[in-house]
Amino acid sequence: MYQHLSTTTFTHFIFYELRTWNNQNPQKRRFSMFQVLTTSFVKWNKNKIPHMYNTMLTIILFTILFVNRILLNENYSPFINSGFFYLLFCKDVEQGLFRKHMSPILSPHSGMSSKVLDFGSGPGIMSVFFENYVGVDTDQTRVETATAAFPDKYFSKIDYITSQNQSIPFENGTFDVVLLNDCVHHINNKHMHYILQEIRRVLKPTGRIMLREPNRETSLFTWTITELFENGNYVRNIVEYKDLLNCDIEYEMQHDEYIRDYYVIIGKNCMPNPTISDTPIRATRHFINVLVYTILMCMLYNTCIVALLMK
Ligand SMILES: C[S@@+](CC[C@H](N)C(=O)[O-])C[C@H]1O[C@@H](n2cnc3c(N)ncnc32)[C@H](O)[C@@H]1O
């Protein structure tokens, strides 16, 4: 119910904002939520920005956001250290959710003896849950952010694995656990196939994969949020995650959250499935999401500027 409520509220909010934004009457425009907030926020500011200059900036902003989301859609922006913001704003929420979802299964794997590889470790937020921990990520800025934030843990940059002859830089049978947390929804099936072959190699024969990913099945809001704000193009449903890992399942659980829904799975003896077809990128929906996201961001920017001009 909450999911439908949140999706409906979100949609109404966008349409309300769009309607208000279209209204040429400045008196009515003031009722926009964005404007009410931003007007009070920027009241102290005496600067006035000319319309022409603002239009140019909006076009530039729109182009950057749109191109960034379409062209770099499988990577993070090279212009922004998103890991820093993630660490700053999302750390507590993300750690809280991880603790809640994983606590029944964390303890047997998190002792001194369990060596954990966090694949796609980002800013290293989950390193606090493991003593014997190594994090790898393709994003250099995130690796640097993680190293600075958690100096007692080891993080390393790796190359994107996109073919058979690339490897994760560790010896065979090094790890007891490989953690895939909030990372697989960035990677298509073909690449995941090569990654899972490597994960199988670096895992001990008794080793386990722990996967915790947003579940596309349960809520419209899950993939909307994940695609819009996180560049996650491969949010899968449970069947798709299971087909991908192709392992003996020891534990699985769905967690329905307000923001997005998660699927947790622990498996062993994973046998990367060579027959699995490539994940469709769900192009139309993705394009619409990107467009909405870009328009929203430009609206937010414009609202700040209009709030300045209206004073
Ligand atoms: C949403 S973040 C999650 C970070 C971390 N696992 C956490 O839960 O805080 C996804 C991370 O996956 C990384 N990533 C995306 N594609 C990857 C790939 N092909 N190989 C390794 N890491 C990848 C990104 O750089 C990003 O840091």
The ligand as a MOL file (V3000), in Angstrom:
LIG
                    3D

  0  0  0     0  0            999 V3000
M  V30 BEGIN CTAB
M  V30 COUNTS 27 29 0 0 0
M  V30 BEGIN ATOM
M  V30 1 C 25.3400 1.6770 -5.4670 0
M  V30 2 S 27.0580 1.4700 -5.3020 0 CHG=1
M  V30 3 C 27.1120 0.3510 -3.9620 0
M  V30 4 C 28.4010 0.4180 -3.2160 0
M  V30 5 C 28.5190 -0.5260 -2.0440 0
M  V30 6 N 28.4090 -1.8990 -2.4490 0
M  V30 7 C 27.5290 -0.1850 -0.9680 0
M  V30 8 O 26.5710 -0.9220 -0.8060 0
M  V30 9 O 27.6780 0.8450 -0.3120 0 CHG=-1
M  V30 10 C 27.5090 0.4420 -6.7050 0
M  V30 11 C 29.0050 0.3080 -6.9010 0
M  V30 12 O 29.2540 -0.6900 -7.8920 0
M  V30 13 C 30.3720 -0.2810 -8.6490 0
M  V30 14 N 30.3560 -0.9750 -9.9310 0
M  V30 15 C 29.5050 -0.7620 -10.9580 0
M  V30 16 N 29.8000 -1.5820 -11.9810 0
M  V30 17 C 30.8580 -2.3380 -11.5830 0
M  V30 18 C 31.6290 -3.3640 -12.1990 0
M  V30 19 N 31.3560 -3.7810 -13.4480 0
M  V30 20 N 32.6570 -3.9150 -11.5070 0
M  V30 21 C 32.9150 -3.4880 -10.2320 0
M  V30 22 N 32.2340 -2.5210 -9.5910 0
M  V30 23 C 31.2120 -1.9430 -10.2730 0
M  V30 24 C 30.2070 1.2150 -8.7780 0
M  V30 25 O 31.4330 1.8740 -9.0810 0
M  V30 26 C 29.6540 1.5850 -7.4000 0
M  V30 27 O 30.6500 1.9850 -6.5300 0
M  V30 END ATOM
M  V30 BEGIN BOND
M  V30 1 1 1 2
M  V30 2 1 2 3
M  V30 3 1 2 10
M  V30 4 1 3 4
M  V30 5 1 4 5
M  V30 6 1 5 6
M  V30 7 1 5 7
M  V30 8 2 7 8
M  V30 9 1 7 9
M  V30 10 1 10 11
M  V30 11 1 11 12
M  V30 12 1 11 26
M  V30 13 1 12 13
M  V30 14 1 13 14
M  V30 15 1 13 24
M  V30 16 1 14 15
M  V30 17 1 14 23
M  V30 18 2 15 16
M  V30 19 1 16 17
M  V30 20 1 17 18
M  V30 21 2 17 23
M  V30 22 1 18 19
M  V30 23 2 18 20
M  V30 24 1 20 21
M  V30 25 2 21 22
M  V30 26 1 22 23
M  V30 27 1 24 25
M  V30 28 1 24 26
M  V30 29 1 26 27
M  V30 END BOND
M  V30 END CTAB
M  END
